[in-house]
Amino acid sequence: MAIATRNRWGGLALLLGVLIFIGSRFRDHVDPTDRFLAVFMVVAFVGWFAGLLALRARYRPRVGLLGSAGLMLTLVGVGLLTLGHVTSFLLELGGPWFMPIVAGTLALTLGALLFGVAAVGGGVLPRWRALPLLIGLVGLAWMLFASDSRPVEGNPEAFLVMRTAFGATWLPLALVLMTDRGGDVDATDGRGPRLEQGARRP
């Protein structure tokens, strides 16, 4: 598969997965059962996972060990989130079966942070190079300041707002991947294809 085609479909999968994730915050308006919500979320995370696979295939060669570890962590995170929603909501298992959701959120956030640090330092993305770092920082703020165990306990709206903000920061990254045609990004400015020494721009 051509790089541009893989990027386009991967970006689309990531976009749809994140949109479903964001849309799930409005579930109270349609009052779905836990099983319905679980199926809804599993579809979202499958799309998210497929998008991350394309993202990793595209940018892993440029980000070094730190960025590669970050991209792998994002995949692990989404995998754990999928498992957690299946066990906790679809199969209605309680107790420790909720832990994959907690661990998955943490892994997804830390992975985005690591990838973000590498992306900023290396000019990895064709544009918006600080975007993965922003994603990780928003996820970190969500976990630190708007989780059920933090000072906003008893305020589920704060949790949902931060959760939605975390999802929304992934949308432009999906667009970046969708529109990446496969040229090497200049590590000095991140603005476009790198030219060979002595070559002239058209």
PyMOL commands that set and color helices and strands:
alter all, ss='L'
color gray80, all
select helices_A, chain A and resi 3-30+34-90+95-122+131-145+156-178
alter helices_A, ss='H'
color red, helices_A
deselect
rebuild
show_as cartoon
